[in-house]
Amino acid sequence: WTIDEQVDGTHFRRDLVSWRDIGWRSFMAAASDVAAMGAVPWCALSALVVPGEVDDAALQELARGQRAAAEAIGAPIVGGNLARGPALSIATTLIGTCESPVLRRGARAGDGLWLAGRVGLAAAGLRALEEGKGGEASLRAAVDAWRIPRALVPEGRAMRSAAHAAIDVSDGLARDVGHVAEASGVRAVLDADALLSDTGLSSAALALGADALELALYGGEDYALIAASPVAIDGFRRIGDVTDGEGVALRDSNGERPIEPRGFDHFTSDRPRAASRS
């Protein structure tokens, strides 16, 4: 079981995304939690709080986005609630099934860190939209990564037999890998060269005048999957290692150094995620 709430001004801004995309991304955010445990999505509930200025046409488009996302992963919305309130909020409860869920705890020294999906691209897309560059061809993939993310359900199922631990990347790679390291009592070492091998991210960062590694480590909202496993996993690429110790470290040409497992935090971040610069 998982629940995810998307709030206007915190998780998205209505001037940067369509109503249909709001519905889509709110559903996929919840589905990503199910994917990260290696589960098969089953069904969902949706609770919406809608301010008075949202008309029926907008609400219908939002619902169409939710339905499209639900159909894409095979988990119909079977009920929910609708209420008026001061701010738009979409809470999605999603239920999945599996015989043995993959948890955050369980990573072991000697495991590799394996990534399915991309990290940093969604943050680049948000930044492009904030800077009025969303229409540039070089940034189209990044904008799509933020507006219409996709929960990696097949990849989650593929990792079940191999992964000792896993998590999805919603609040930033460094922060989410830090959750696995803390829960497992190990040290997570990320490889800078592996993260920078994504040429799409490098191109988007160049177009924005941004640091590609900063985007990859701290961007968030990618809904990629990270798994700790002693063997390769189909659909994943290796981006680091699990060792004895604690915390998160970055390995580059200068060696290995600890990094702060920072990222988005509802209770410590100074600015809403939808308006943040990673």
Backbone as CSV, one residue per row, in Angstrom:
resi,resn,N_x,N_y,N_z,CA_x,CA_y,CA_z,C_x,C_y,C_z
1,TRP,0.847,-1.174,0.000,0.000,0.000,0.000,0.894,1.238,0.000
2,THR,0.526,2.236,-0.758,1.253,3.501,-0.721,0.277,4.643,-0.945
3,ILE,0.630,5.799,-0.442,-0.163,6.994,-0.706,0.792,8.132,-1.029
4,ASP,0.440,8.918,-2.033,1.264,10.058,-2.435,0.347,11.241,-2.683
5,GLU,0.720,12.390,-2.142,-0.093,13.588,-2.322,0.678,14.631,-3.119
6,GLN,0.045,15.158,-4.135,0.614,16.210,-4.980,-0.170,17.495,-4.727
7,VAL,0.549,18.545,-4.322,-0.080,19.790,-3.909,0.375,20.928,-4.810
8,ASP,-0.573,21.713,-5.281,-0.277,22.865,-6.125,0.670,23.818,-5.393
9,GLY,1.752,24.194,-6.079,2.733,25.085,-5.491,3.856,24.381,-4.775
10,THR,3.669,23.102,-4.466,4.722,22.307,-3.830,5.287,21.285,-4.805
11,HIS,4.401,20.546,-5.471,4.834,19.515,-6.410,4.692,19.940,-7.867
12,PHE,3.918,20.938,-8.121,3.746,21.431,-9.493,3.227,22.856,-9.431
13,ARG,3.330,23.535,-10.573,2.738,24.856,-10.736,1.835,24.808,-11.948
14,ARG,0.627,25.285,-11.776,-0.359,25.168,-12.854,0.019,25.965,-14.097
15,ASP,0.882,26.954,-13.956,1.301,27.714,-15.131,2.392,26.993,-15.929
16,LEU,2.905,25.886,-15.384,3.977,25.164,-16.062,3.549,23.814,-16.630
17,VAL,2.327,23.393,-16.332,1.925,22.038,-16.702,0.427,22.019,-17.003
18,SER,0.024,21.150,-17.920,-1.390,21.069,-18.278,-2.165,20.291,-17.224
19,TRP,-3.500,20.448,-17.255,-4.345,19.707,-16.321,-4.198,18.204,-16.517
20,ARG,-4.114,17.782,-17.757,-3.973,16.338,-18.011,-2.650,15.822,-17.451
21,ASP,-1.597,16.621,-17.620,-0.302,16.207,-17.090,-0.295,16.175,-15.563
22,ILE,-1.027,17.072,-14.926,-1.138,17.047,-13.463,-1.742,15.718,-13.013
23,GLY,-2.799,15.288,-13.687,-3.413,14.006,-13.357,-2.462,12.847,-13.583
24,TRP,-1.759,12.871,-14.708,-0.814,11.795,-15.043,0.296,11.693,-14.008
25,ARG,0.977,12.807,-13.735,2.159,12.749,-12.875,1.790,12.458,-11.416
26,SER,0.601,12.884,-10.988,0.189,12.577,-9.622,-0.006,11.076,-9.440
27,PHE,-0.537,10.418,-10.455,-0.750,8.973,-10.374,0.585,8.225,-10.467
28,MET,1.449,8.656,-11.370,2.724,7.966,-11.555,3.627,8.097,-10.339
29,ALA,3.512,9.190,-9.603,4.322,9.342,-8.392,3.993,8.248,-7.385
30,ALA,2.713,7.945,-7.226,2.315,6.859,-6.326,2.723,5.502,-6.884
31,ALA,2.545,5.317,-8.179,2.884,4.034,-8.800,4.370,3.719,-8.681
32,SER,5.208,4.754,-8.662,6.643,4.537,-8.550,7.013,3.889,-7.222
33,ASP,6.282,4.220,-6.149,6.544,3.584,-4.854,6.279,2.081,-4.915
34,VAL,5.234,1.696,-5.623,4.912,0.280,-5.787,5.982,-0.410,-6.634
35,ALA,6.413,0.254,-7.700,7.461,-0.302,-8.562,8.746,-0.535,-7.785
36,ALA,9.067,0.378,-6.860,10.315,0.281,-6.108,10.350,-0.908,-5.166
37,MET,9.210,-1.509,-4.888,9.167,-2.685,-4.024,9.007,-3.974,-4.828
38,GLY,9.073,-3.846,-6.156,8.958,-5.014,-7.005,7.553,-5.559,-7.112
39,ALA,6.560,-4.710,-6.816,5.172,-5.163,-6.791,4.467,-4.919,-8.118
40,VAL,3.351,-5.587,-8.295,2.496,-5.413,-9.461,1.324,-4.522,-9.066
41,PRO,1.128,-3.365,-9.689,-0.001,-2.501,-9.337,-1.328,-3.228,-9.518
42,TRP,-2.254,-2.986,-8.594,-3.555,-3.667,-8.632,-4.691,-2.672,-8.840
43,CYS,-4.872,-1.731,-7.924,-5.940,-0.748,-8.067,-5.599,0.481,-7.234
44,ALA,-6.391,1.544,-7.417,-6.060,2.806,-6.766,-7.310,3.536,-6.300
45,LEU,-7.112,4.439,-5.338,-8.123,5.388,-4.893,-7.574,6.795,-5.112
46,SER,-8.447,7.728,-5.408,-8.011,9.105,-5.639,-8.882,10.062,-4.843
47,ALA,-8.232,10.931,-4.054,-8.947,11.956,-3.292,-8.473,13.325,-3.757
48,LEU,-9.403,14.140,-4.233,-9.068,15.454,-4.764,-9.673,16.559,-3.902
49,VAL,-8.858,17.563,-3.614,-9.346,18.814,-3.028,-9.191,19.865,-4.110
50,VAL,-10.296,20.509,-4.463,-10.320,21.393,-5.631,-10.765,22.797,-5.218
51,PRO,-9.970,23.831,-5.496,-10.392,25.201,-5.185,-11.494,25.673,-6.122
52,GLY,-12.182,26.723,-5.723,-13.362,27.178,-6.451,-13.106,27.626,-7.862
53,GLU,-11.893,28.116,-8.164,-11.645,28.635,-9.512,-11.401,27.542,-10.544
54,VAL,-11.303,26.283,-10.101,-11.111,25.168,-11.033,-12.464,24.747,-11.586
55,ASP,-12.622,24.857,-12.901,-13.929,24.563,-13.493,-14.041,23.088,-13.889
56,ASP,-15.214,22.722,-14.370,-15.474,21.319,-14.710,-14.581,20.818,-15.840
57,ALA,-14.289,21.688,-16.797,-13.452,21.284,-17.926,-12.041,20.930,-17.452
58,ALA,-11.498,21.743,-16.549,-10.169,21.465,-16.020,-10.168,20.161,-15.222
59,LEU,-11.186,19.969,-14.403,-11.281,18.754,-13.600,-11.402,17.517,-14.488
60,GLN,-12.140,17.646,-15.580,-12.279,16.525,-16.501,-10.937,16.179,-17.150
61,GLU,-10.148,17.195,-17.517,-8.833,16.946,-18.103,-7.904,16.274,-17.093
62,LEU,-7.953,16.728,-15.844,-7.142,16.110,-14.804,-7.509,14.630,-14.662
63,ALA,-8.800,14.339,-14.646,-9.255,12.951,-14.525,-8.809,12.108,-15.718
64,ARG,-8.805,12.723,-16.906,-8.326,11.985,-18.092,-6.852,11.627,-17.952
65,GLY,-6.070,12.547,-17.385,-4.664,12.245,-17.154,-4.485,11.115,-16.163
66,GLN,-5.280,11.123,-15.102,-5.228,10.035,-14.130,-5.596,8.702,-14.776
67,ARG,-6.650,8.734,-15.580,-7.100,7.490,-16.201,-6.051,6.946,-17.169
68,ALA,-5.415,7.834,-17.934,-4.387,7.388,-18.870,-3.222,6.739,-18.131
69,ALA,-2.823,7.331,-17.003,-1.733,6.756,-16.216,-2.144,5.420,-15.612
70,ALA,-3.376,5.353,-15.117,-3.871,4.111,-14.529,-3.898,2.990,-15.563
71,GLU,-4.339,3.314,-16.771,-4.386,2.309,-17.826,-2.982,1.891,-18.246
72,ALA,-2.042,2.839,-18.213,-0.674,2.544,-18.639,-0.002,1.522,-17.743
73,ILE,-0.357,1.496,-16.458,0.280,0.528,-15.561,-0.672,-0.578,-15.124
74,GLY,-1.913,-0.541,-15.592,-2.846,-1.621,-15.317,-3.434,-1.610,-13.929
75,ALA,-3.665,-0.414,-13.353,-4.243,-0.321,-12.008,-5.392,0.673,-12.029
76,PRO,-6.626,0.218,-12.249,-7.754,1.147,-12.369,-8.046,1.891,-11.070
77,ILE,-8.562,3.111,-11.207,-9.027,3.872,-10.062,-10.441,3.391,-9.734
78,VAL,-10.616,2.812,-8.550,-11.887,2.166,-8.210,-12.735,2.981,-7.235
79,GLY,-12.228,4.117,-6.788,-12.998,4.946,-5.877,-12.193,6.134,-5.430
80,GLY,-12.759,6.913,-4.498,-12.049,8.069,-3.997,-12.982,9.089,-3.388
81,ASN,-12.567,10.356,-3.412,-13.345,11.413,-2.791,-13.052,12.733,-3.499
82,LEU,-14.040,13.622,-3.477,-13.898,14.939,-4.103,-14.426,15.985,-3.143
83,ALA,-13.633,17.037,-2.895,-14.051,18.085,-1.972,-13.522,19.434,-2.448
84,ARG,-14.186,20.522,-2.032,-13.696,21.864,-2.280,-12.737,22.259,-1.165
85,GLY,-11.731,23.054,-1.510,-10.769,23.510,-0.522,-9.958,24.665,-1.054
86,PRO,-9.055,25.212,-0.242,-8.317,26.410,-0.642,-7.215,26.176,-1.662
87,ALA,-6.723,24.942,-1.789,-5.621,24.653,-2.717,-5.843,23.299,-3.373
88,LEU,-5.435,23.196,-4.629,-5.562,21.939,-5.354,-4.623,20.899,-4.765
89,SER,-5.178,19.719,-4.465,-4.401,18.624,-3.915,-4.953,17.314,-4.456
90,ILE,-4.059,16.424,-4.871,-4.450,15.112,-5.382,-3.732,14.044,-4.567
91,ALA,-4.482,13.266,-3.807,-3.907,12.174,-3.020,-4.259,10.850,-3.687
92,THR,-3.238,10.103,-4.062,-3.435,8.819,-4.739,-2.990,7.688,-3.828
93,THR,-3.904,6.800,-3.512,-3.580,5.581,-2.773,-3.531,4.437,-3.774
94,LEU,-2.420,3.710,-3.786,-2.259,2.636,-4.764,-1.885,1.352,-4.049
95,ILE,-2.515,0.281,-4.462,-2.278,-1.039,-3.881,-1.604,-1.927,-4.918
96,GLY,-0.546,-2.606,-4.495,0.134,-3.551,-5.367,0.241,-4.902,-4.690
97,THR,0.606,-5.901,-5.446,0.748,-7.257,-4.907,2.117,-7.822,-5.229
98,CYS,2.683,-8.555,-4.280,3.938,-9.275,-4.512,4.126,-10.290,-3.395
99,GLU,4.875,-11.340,-3.674,5.107,-12.373,-2.672,6.144,-11.927,-1.651
100,SER,7.134,-11.191,-2.097,8.211,-10.766,-1.204,8.670,-9.375,-1.627
101,PRO,8.218,-8.307,-0.942,8.577,-6.954,-1.347,10.057,-6.657,-1.145
102,VAL,10.611,-5.841,-2.027,11.988,-5.357,-1.885,11.933,-4.095,-1.021
103,LEU,12.667,-4.093,0.086,12.617,-2.998,1.036,13.835,-2.083,0.904
104,ARG,13.832,-0.983,1.636,14.999,-0.103,1.659,16.158,-0.757,2.401
105,ARG,15.860,-1.505,3.424,16.912,-2.168,4.184,17.258,-3.494,3.508
106,GLY,18.498,-3.901,3.668,18.923,-5.174,3.090,20.153,-5.080,2.216
107,ALA,20.567,-3.851,1.835,21.788,-3.701,1.027,22.988,-4.209,1.811
108,ARG,23.938,-4.844,1.100,25.087,-5.451,1.754,26.378,-4.963,1.112
109,ALA,27.424,-4.859,1.914,28.741,-4.536,1.377,29.106,-5.544,0.287
110,GLY,29.576,-5.046,-0.846,29.865,-5.899,-1.991,28.815,-5.820,-3.076
111,ASP,27.619,-5.319,-2.728,26.579,-5.102,-3.746,26.990,-3.967,-4.686
112,GLY,26.486,-4.019,-5.895,26.566,-2.866,-6.766,25.316,-2.020,-6.594
113,LEU,25.402,-0.744,-6.970,24.233,0.130,-7.033,23.831,0.238,-8.494
114,TRP,22.593,-0.136,-8.794,22.121,-0.251,-10.165,20.956,0.708,-10.388
115,LEU,20.970,1.384,-11.526,19.977,2.401,-11.848,19.151,2.002,-13.056
116,ALA,17.837,2.087,-12.921,16.929,1.982,-14.065,16.290,3.354,-14.259
117,GLY,16.258,3.826,-15.490,15.749,5.157,-15.747,16.875,6.176,-15.750
118,ARG,16.497,7.446,-15.639,17.476,8.530,-15.725,17.328,9.441,-14.507
119,VAL,18.421,10.044,-14.094,18.377,10.976,-12.966,18.886,12.343,-13.425
120,GLY,18.251,13.383,-12.921,18.652,14.747,-13.241,17.884,15.385,-14.368
121,LEU,17.285,14.562,-15.221,16.629,15.107,-16.408,15.343,15.848,-16.045
122,ALA,14.578,15.332,-15.088,13.345,16.006,-14.688,13.640,17.375,-14.081
123,ALA,14.683,17.458,-13.259,15.063,18.745,-12.674,15.475,19.725,-13.757
124,ALA,16.160,19.228,-14.787,16.523,20.087,-15.913,15.278,20.570,-16.644
125,GLY,14.283,19.695,-16.766,13.044,20.085,-17.435,12.287,21.153,-16.674
126,LEU,12.220,21.005,-15.351,11.562,22.033,-14.531,12.291,23.362,-14.662
127,ARG,13.593,23.307,-14.617,14.378,24.542,-14.738,14.151,25.193,-16.099
128,ALA,14.081,24.382,-17.141,13.819,24.919,-18.477,12.478,25.640,-18.532
129,LEU,11.459,25.048,-17.940,10.136,25.676,-17.920,10.145,26.967,-17.119
130,GLU,10.820,26.978,-15.985,10.898,28.179,-15.162,11.608,29.315,-15.883
131,GLU,12.554,28.967,-16.732,13.328,29.980,-17.451,12.749,30.308,-18.822
132,GLY,11.567,29.762,-19.117,10.936,30.050,-20.397,11.604,29.395,-21.579
133,LYS,12.309,28.286,-21.352,13.035,27.603,-22.421,12.413,26.247,-22.761
134,GLY,11.192,26.023,-22.297,10.568,24.722,-22.479,10.341,24.334,-23.925
135,GLY,10.292,25.314,-24.831,10.054,25.015,-26.236,11.302,24.695,-27.033
136,GLU,12.469,24.803,-26.414,13.709,24.535,-27.147,13.870,23.037,-27.398
137,ALA,14.250,22.701,-28.637,14.348,21.295,-29.027,15.343,20.529,-28.160
138,SER,16.433,21.173,-27.768,17.463,20.500,-26.979,16.992,20.161,-25.575
139,LEU,15.866,20.759,-25.158,15.368,20.544,-23.803,14.035,19.799,-23.770
140,ARG,13.571,19.353,-24.926,12.254,18.714,-25.000,12.193,17.437,-24.158
141,ALA,13.227,16.613,-24.239,13.223,15.359,-23.466,13.229,15.648,-21.973
142,ALA,13.940,16.691,-21.568,13.982,17.053,-20.157,12.619,17.546,-19.682
143,VAL,11.963,18.367,-20.467,10.633,18.867,-20.107,9.649,17.711,-19.992
144,ASP,9.702,16.781,-20.936,8.816,15.612,-20.875,9.098,14.759,-19.639
145,ALA,10.368,14.681,-19.244,10.725,13.890,-18.064,10.061,14.444,-16.817
146,TRP,9.901,15.774,-16.747,9.242,16.364,-15.582,7.723,16.340,-15.719
147,ARG,7.221,16.650,-16.905,5.767,16.754,-17.074,5.074,15.406,-17.093
148,ILE,5.671,14.423,-17.744,5.000,13.131,-17.916,5.939,11.966,-17.546
149,PRO,6.330,11.892,-16.266,7.179,10.777,-15.834,6.420,9.457,-15.919
150,ARG,7.171,8.362,-15.884,6.532,7.046,-15.962,7.108,6.140,-14.883
151,ALA,6.249,5.545,-14.096,6.690,4.585,-13.085,7.276,3.358,-13.779
152,LEU,8.431,2.903,-13.305,9.152,1.810,-13.967,8.729,0.463,-13.394
153,VAL,7.481,0.113,-13.647,6.916,-1.117,-13.091,7.597,-2.370,-13.655
154,PRO,7.793,-2.507,-14.969,8.471,-3.715,-15.465,9.883,-3.865,-14.906
155,GLU,10.596,-2.749,-14.793,11.946,-2.807,-14.243,11.915,-3.220,-12.769
156,GLY,10.903,-2.745,-12.047,10.762,-3.154,-10.658,10.536,-4.644,-10.520
157,ARG,9.740,-5.183,-11.402,9.495,-6.628,-11.367,10.752,-7.402,-11.757
158,ALA,11.546,-6.838,-12.680,12.761,-7.515,-13.127,13.807,-7.619,-12.022
159,MET,13.787,-6.693,-11.083,14.826,-6.678,-10.046,14.505,-7.577,-8.861
160,ARG,13.270,-8.088,-8.780,12.818,-8.758,-7.560,13.705,-9.905,-7.124
161,SER,14.166,-10.696,-8.051,14.931,-11.891,-7.674,16.384,-11.587,-7.348
162,ALA,16.839,-10.374,-7.655,18.255,-10.055,-7.463,18.510,-8.980,-6.422
163,ALA,17.585,-8.045,-6.252,17.837,-6.880,-5.410,17.756,-7.209,-3.926
164,HIS,18.766,-6.774,-3.181,18.723,-6.871,-1.723,17.957,-5.700,-1.115
165,ALA,17.942,-4.568,-1.806,17.232,-3.369,-1.351,16.982,-2.488,-2.561
166,ALA,16.004,-1.594,-2.447,15.694,-0.707,-3.567,14.908,0.501,-3.081
167,ILE,14.880,1.522,-3.922,14.114,2.739,-3.657,13.900,3.450,-4.976
168,ASP,12.861,4.278,-5.055,12.711,5.106,-6.249,13.288,6.482,-5.966
169,VAL,13.662,7.186,-7.025,14.301,8.492,-6.889,13.236,9.563,-7.081
170,SER,12.731,10.073,-5.958,11.725,11.125,-6.010,12.228,12.425,-5.399
171,ASP,13.067,12.329,-4.358,13.546,13.523,-3.661,14.997,13.863,-3.974
172,GLY,15.589,13.164,-4.933,16.981,13.381,-5.295,17.790,12.118,-5.070
173,LEU,18.682,11.801,-6.000,19.458,10.562,-5.932,20.256,10.460,-4.635
174,ALA,20.990,11.517,-4.278,21.827,11.451,-3.081,20.977,11.213,-1.833
175,ARG,19.852,11.899,-1.743,18.991,11.743,-0.571,18.370,10.356,-0.516
176,ASP,17.869,9.867,-1.653,17.176,8.578,-1.645,18.149,7.418,-1.460
177,VAL,19.334,7.493,-2.073,20.348,6.469,-1.813,20.767,6.514,-0.344
178,GLY,20.770,7.727,0.218,21.078,7.856,1.637,20.079,7.131,2.514
179,HIS,18.814,7.108,2.108,17.804,6.358,2.858,18.147,4.863,2.880
180,VAL,18.583,4.338,1.742,18.949,2.921,1.663,20.169,2.638,2.533
181,ALA,21.173,3.524,2.442,22.390,3.334,3.238,22.080,3.348,4.729
182,GLU,21.246,4.303,5.154,20.908,4.405,6.571,20.104,3.198,7.047
183,ALA,19.107,2.800,6.256,18.268,1.671,6.658,19.045,0.360,6.676
184,SER,20.061,0.264,5.822,20.822,-0.982,5.692,22.083,-1.006,6.541
185,GLY,22.483,0.144,7.095,23.702,0.196,7.890,24.958,0.033,7.060
186,VAL,24.976,0.659,5.861,26.110,0.535,4.944,26.455,1.916,4.378
187,ARG,27.461,1.952,3.525,27.890,3.169,2.834,27.583,3.006,1.348
188,ALA,26.990,4.021,0.758,26.699,4.012,-0.677,27.692,4.908,-1.386
189,VAL,28.390,4.361,-2.375,29.395,5.114,-3.126,28.908,5.261,-4.569
190,LEU,28.636,6.496,-4.988,28.169,6.784,-6.335,29.342,7.153,-7.226
191,ASP,29.302,6.729,-8.475,30.376,6.962,-9.429,30.025,8.127,-10.342
192,ALA,30.816,9.196,-10.275,30.524,10.401,-11.045,30.538,10.133,-12.546
193,ASP,31.515,9.372,-13.026,31.597,9.101,-14.469,30.367,8.357,-14.957
194,ALA,29.871,7.428,-14.157,28.681,6.680,-14.559,27.466,7.597,-14.642
195,LEU,27.337,8.520,-13.696,26.206,9.444,-13.716,26.296,10.405,-14.899
196,LEU,27.514,10.802,-15.270,27.696,11.759,-16.359,27.718,11.100,-17.735
197,SER,27.548,9.787,-17.773,27.534,9.094,-19.074,26.223,9.306,-19.827
198,ASP,25.224,9.904,-19.175,23.946,10.215,-19.820,24.132,11.469,-20.665
199,THR,24.295,11.281,-21.967,24.564,12.421,-22.851,23.365,13.367,-22.945
200,GLY,22.156,12.824,-22.763,20.975,13.673,-22.783,20.973,14.657,-21.630
201,LEU,21.380,14.198,-20.459,21.478,15.072,-19.297,22.565,16.113,-19.509
202,SER,23.698,15.687,-20.027,24.801,16.623,-20.262,24.401,17.713,-21.242
203,SER,23.663,17.333,-22.296,23.216,18.317,-23.290,22.222,19.304,-22.684
204,ALA,21.289,18.790,-21.872,20.307,19.662,-21.236,20.978,20.615,-20.258
205,ALA,21.947,20.107,-19.492,22.662,20.960,-18.547,23.431,22.051,-19.278
206,LEU,24.041,21.702,-20.392,24.780,22.687,-21.177,23.854,23.783,-21.687
207,ALA,22.668,23.404,-22.162,21.708,24.378,-22.680,21.210,25.311,-21.584
208,LEU,21.244,24.843,-20.340,20.758,25.640,-19.221,21.870,26.354,-18.467
209,GLY,23.112,26.059,-18.819,24.228,26.591,-18.061,24.271,26.019,-16.655
210,ALA,23.873,24.750,-16.514,23.787,24.095,-15.212,24.862,23.023,-15.086
211,ASP,25.064,22.539,-13.883,26.020,21.479,-13.590,25.296,20.138,-13.681
212,ALA,25.676,19.306,-14.639,24.989,18.040,-14.866,25.065,17.124,-13.641
213,LEU,26.205,17.111,-12.969,26.355,16.242,-11.808,25.463,16.709,-10.658
214,GLU,25.351,18.020,-10.467,24.456,18.546,-9.438,23.009,18.141,-9.725
215,LEU,22.602,18.234,-10.992,21.253,17.836,-11.361,21.020,16.353,-11.072
216,ALA,22.002,15.522,-11.435,21.859,14.079,-11.236,21.776,13.717,-9.760
217,LEU,22.587,14.362,-8.934,22.647,14.010,-7.524,21.478,14.547,-6.722
218,TYR,21.019,15.760,-7.064,20.090,16.448,-6.175,18.778,16.870,-6.830
219,GLY,18.561,16.487,-8.090,17.401,16.989,-8.822,16.054,16.491,-8.323
220,GLY,15.852,15.197,-8.291,14.585,14.633,-7.835,13.511,14.571,-8.902
221,GLU,12.417,13.908,-8.551,11.226,13.711,-9.385,11.498,12.955,-10.685
222,ASP,12.553,12.148,-10.675,12.853,11.332,-11.855,12.032,10.050,-11.859
223,TYR,11.720,9.531,-10.673,11.031,8.247,-10.507,11.791,7.116,-11.186
224,ALA,13.135,7.254,-11.177,14.016,6.155,-11.546,14.055,5.164,-10.386
225,LEU,14.645,4.005,-10.602,14.787,3.009,-9.546,16.262,2.759,-9.260
226,ILE,16.597,2.652,-7.979,17.944,2.281,-7.546,17.838,0.958,-6.797
227,ALA,18.662,0.003,-7.199,18.666,-1.295,-6.536,20.077,-1.644,-6.089
228,ALA,20.176,-2.251,-4.917,21.444,-2.807,-4.439,21.417,-4.299,-4.731
229,SER,22.365,-4.746,-5.544,22.365,-6.148,-5.970,23.786,-6.617,-6.231
230,PRO,24.088,-7.888,-5.930,25.424,-8.417,-6.212,25.621,-8.775,-7.680
231,VAL,24.544,-8.776,-8.452,24.637,-9.155,-9.872,23.931,-8.108,-10.730
232,ALA,24.252,-8.108,-12.002,23.610,-7.187,-12.940,22.117,-7.500,-13.048
233,ILE,21.330,-6.470,-13.314,19.880,-6.612,-13.450,19.485,-6.107,-14.823
234,ASP,18.679,-6.864,-15.511,18.236,-6.485,-16.848,17.505,-5.139,-16.806
235,GLY,17.933,-4.210,-17.661,17.313,-2.894,-17.714,17.932,-1.882,-16.771
236,PHE,18.941,-2.275,-15.996,19.633,-1.397,-15.062,21.093,-1.215,-15.499
237,ARG,21.692,-0.092,-15.103,23.127,0.112,-15.313,23.792,0.449,-13.982
238,ARG,25.044,0.049,-13.856,25.734,0.218,-12.574,26.205,1.662,-12.405
239,ILE,25.899,2.253,-11.250,26.314,3.634,-10.984,27.062,3.761,-9.661
240,GLY,27.433,2.648,-9.049,28.160,2.740,-7.798,28.242,1.418,-7.073
241,ASP,28.624,1.509,-5.797,28.871,0.315,-4.998,28.376,0.517,-3.572
242,VAL,28.153,-0.602,-2.909,27.836,-0.602,-1.484,29.054,-1.138,-0.745
243,THR,29.501,-0.406,0.285,30.674,-0.806,1.049,30.357,-0.766,2.541
244,ASP,31.277,-1.242,3.341,31.159,-1.093,4.789,31.278,0.390,5.146
245,GLY,30.605,0.792,6.197,30.663,2.181,6.623,29.271,2.764,6.726
246,GLU,29.190,4.089,6.531,27.905,4.764,6.614,27.908,5.986,5.702
247,GLY,26.714,6.471,5.395,26.578,7.683,4.602,26.661,7.443,3.107
248,VAL,26.832,8.549,2.375,26.900,8.524,0.913,28.198,9.193,0.485
249,ALA,28.859,8.620,-0.502,30.114,9.172,-1.016,30.049,9.259,-2.527
250,LEU,30.897,10.117,-3.084,31.021,10.272,-4.533,32.445,9.926,-4.928
251,ARG,32.577,9.092,-5.953,33.885,8.691,-6.469,34.117,9.346,-7.821
252,ASP,35.241,10.054,-7.979,35.595,10.650,-9.265,37.097,10.510,-9.472
253,SER,37.670,11.257,-10.416,39.088,11.123,-10.738,39.991,11.531,-9.581
254,ASN,39.447,12.285,-8.622,40.230,12.717,-7.463,40.101,11.773,-6.273
255,GLY,39.373,10.695,-6.468,39.191,9.742,-5.385,37.764,9.728,-4.871
256,GLU,37.603,9.373,-3.617,36.287,9.230,-3.007,36.125,10.228,-1.871
257,ARG,34.983,10.890,-1.831,34.730,11.860,-0.765,33.273,11.757,-0.326
258,PRO,33.013,11.991,0.944,31.624,11.956,1.402,30.843,13.135,0.858
259,ILE,29.568,12.933,0.576,28.691,14.014,0.144,27.463,14.025,1.038
260,GLU,26.862,15.183,1.123,25.669,15.304,1.946,24.484,14.676,1.216
261,PRO,23.751,13.785,1.868,22.592,13.166,1.210,21.390,14.105,1.213
262,ARG,21.577,15.276,0.615,20.512,16.264,0.613,19.619,16.085,-0.612
263,GLY,18.460,16.695,-0.545,17.483,16.657,-1.621,16.240,17.352,-1.118
264,PHE,15.109,17.103,-1.748,13.875,17.767,-1.326,13.388,17.198,-0.004
265,ASP,12.994,18.087,0.905,12.423,17.698,2.195,11.305,18.681,2.511
266,HIS,10.096,18.163,2.707,8.942,19.033,2.958,9.114,19.899,4.204
267,PHE,9.909,19.441,5.162,9.959,20.110,6.453,11.226,20.930,6.667
268,THR,12.192,20.851,5.718,13.396,21.659,5.847,13.680,22.517,4.632
269,SER,13.064,22.202,3.483,13.343,22.973,2.272,12.777,24.386,2.410
270,ASP,13.548,25.355,1.952,13.129,26.753,2.042,12.085,27.100,0.995
271,ARG,12.100,26.387,-0.143,11.217,26.735,-1.241,10.434,25.527,-1.702
272,PRO,9.247,25.727,-2.279,8.502,24.603,-2.832,9.304,23.904,-3.926
273,ARG,9.110,22.600,-4.041,9.821,21.837,-5.063,9.531,22.373,-6.463
274,ALA,8.294,22.733,-6.723,7.910,23.162,-8.060,8.542,24.474,-8.454
275,ALA,9.179,25.161,-7.519,9.824,26.417,-7.848,11.307,26.409,-7.484
276,SER,11.817,25.210,-7.185,13.196,25.130,-6.693,14.191,25.024,-7.834
277,ARG,15.422,25.415,-7.551,16.538,25.209,-8.463,17.459,24.201,-7.805
278,SER,17.624,23.058,-8.415,18.301,21.959,-7.717,19.757,22.285,-7.469
